[in-house]
Structures are given as structure tokens and as C-alpha cells.
């Protein structure tokens, strides 16, 4: 009887631990989405003001200082980061629309690969996005690395390493001689698969 109660308890404990892990993961993803949306909106405001009023570096620096004063505990409000936010808007002009329609493809979108790119970008942390903006100018290359970073759980350092090694040029291009050097697999003839 005690073994059954103990086993039942362990099963319940395991289920609850998994539930907590999943909830924590969803919370991190939600926070990341909100931050990316806020950064996009800040960048869009800067872009519009620069276009309308000719804002320059001094205004961005002043804005960074004023925002940092208002939110002293928040990282990411440096002048350099505000410029990244503007670049983010230029690279992904429809980002907030995507965020509101989470993971839905817009049938009216004339460039579905752009929407797919934004879906991957929306799942990456801000630092990864800044790396993609810094290191890659082609949307197709950004898509490749964003997709691989998500699939493989790359850190930012690993993302940089893969970009610098030009993985996108190597992927799928490796030659091999497997078809002529390995014997064909024959089922039921004494060969065993490894």
C-alpha cells in the first residue's frame, strides 16, 4: 500500500514539475515577444522622427539617457541599442502585425518568406536579432540562421561562429562517397544495421 502511494506521489510530482517547466517556458517566450514588440515600436518612433524632423545622434543619445533615467533597472536603452531598434524596424517593417497574429500566415502578404522570417525572428532573443542585423544583410541568410538557431538552441556565440564559418554556403553541399563505399543494406541476409 505504501509503495502504491509513494509511486502515485512520484507520478504526480513529475507531472507538476513538467507543468511548472512548461509554464516558465511560456512566460519567457511571452516576455521576449513583448520586449521585441516594444523595441520595434521604439525603433519605429525613432525612424519616423528622424524622417519627419531630421533627428540625429544627439537626439537619440538624449532619448537613451531620458529613458534610462525613467527605467534605471532596465537594460537595453543605450544609444547603440536604440539604433539597433531602428535597424530592426527597417529590416522587419511588419513585425508588430506579425506579433499580433502570432504564427499565422497572412494570406494577403505578397512575400510569405518575409512573414516566415519574421516568425523565426520573433522567437529569438534580442541579442540574437542584433547579431543577425550586424552580420547579415540578405533576408534569406537571416532566415537560414534564425531557423537554425531556433532548431539547434544556439547561444549567441554559437550563432556568430556559424555565421563566420558561412554555414549557409556549406549546408547540404558536403560531398560523400557513401553510395559507392558502403554495401547496400540487405534485410534478412545476415547483415545487421548499426
Secondary structure, 3 states (H helix, E strand, C coil): CHHHHHHHHHHHHHHHHHHHHHHHHHHHHHHHHHHHHHHHHHHHHHHHHHHHHCCCHHHHHHHHHHHHHHCCCCCCCCHHHHHHHHHHHHHCCCHHHHHHCCCCCCCCCCCHHHHHHHHHHHCCCHHHHHHHHHHCCCHHHHHHHHHHHHHHCCCHHHHHHHHHCCHHHHCCCCCCCHHHHCCCCCCCCCCCCC
